[in-house]
Amino acid sequence: MQLMSMPAVAGISLGVAIAIIFSRKHRGKPAGERALVSLGSFLATLLALFVLNFAIFCLQQP
């Protein structure tokens, strides 16, 4: 298994944030709250993917 590149990690995180913004649950909320939710989802996904990358890196060590 190979590590994910940083642009791939950022792209996946951005895609999740965009999907959260346009989800039906967040459509009626004010723009400021939607911005905070999208930032939070971006950072949470980024952290999860970095942890996954680090785990893959650790498993590849001899």
DAZI-V120405 format. One record per residue. RES is the residue in one letter. PHI is phi in whole degrees, 0 to 359 (* if undefined). BURIAL is b if it has 9 or more other C-alpha atoms within 8 Angstrom, else e. Layout:
BEGIN
res: {RES,RES}
phi: {PHI,PHI}
burial: {BURIAL,BURIAL}
END
This chain:
BEGIN
res: {M,Q,L,M,S,M,P,A,V,A,G,I,S,L,G,V,A,I,A,I,I,F,S,R,K,H,R,G,K,P,A,G,E,R,A,L,V,S,L,G,S,F,L,A,T,L,L,A,L,F,V,L,N,F,A,I,F,C,L,Q,Q,P}
phi: {*,256,289,278,286,296,297,293,297,295,294,296,296,295,298,295,298,293,296,293,300,267,289,296,295,254,292,271,278,297,297,295,291,296,294,294,295,292,295,297,292,298,292,295,293,300,296,297,289,294,296,297,299,294,295,297,299,293,288,279,291,287}
burial: {e,e,e,e,e,e,e,e,b,b,e,b,b,b,e,b,b,b,e,b,b,e,e,e,e,b,e,e,e,e,e,e,e,b,b,e,b,b,b,e,b,b,b,e,b,b,e,e,b,b,e,e,b,e,e,b,b,e,e,e,e,e}
END
